């Protein structure tokens, strides 16, 4: 069955456009999502290129502008809304009120928790897909999904944070694609059988 019409009508919000967020956006664009709303305040840095979906020419650009450019080059039909600002506590859901699913792709643990809490309180009917334990390498067999209501957490319970161990491209990509796959599963009504 062709799922393109359903995906073309779908809208996904992504909080963060770094390693997780940039990979999720590209994977969803390639899958046929109709609209992406991406919020990030940062700029592309050369030291992060090994694990983010940007290139040397884009160093110094706001991430939302660079990501919009990359998505347009891959899937020009995607309506990309890039918002270049910090997600402030108390206002973290402001730009995601009209999306079907939200993806948490933030770096800082406190911000991750705050976003999840605000979504679950203010947008209780909107699913949120988060990630935890992304740092390091290996341990692929430990990654799993835990669901609590509308929170879907992709995690490695034994994994360490990026504050303790470096982030590596394969593991970041694995978590990001797992998140993107969960978004498709939510939007299309469960697993493809």
ABEGO torsion letter per residue (X at the ends): XBAAAAAAABBBBBBEABAAAAAAAAAAAAAGBABBBBBBABBBBAAAAAABBBBAAABGBBAAAAAAAAAAAABAABBBBBBBBBBBBGAAAAAAAABABBBBABABAAAAAAAAAAAAAABAABBBBBBBGABEBEGAAABBBBBBEABBBBBBAABBBAAABBBBAAAAAAAAAAAAAAAAAAAAGEBBX
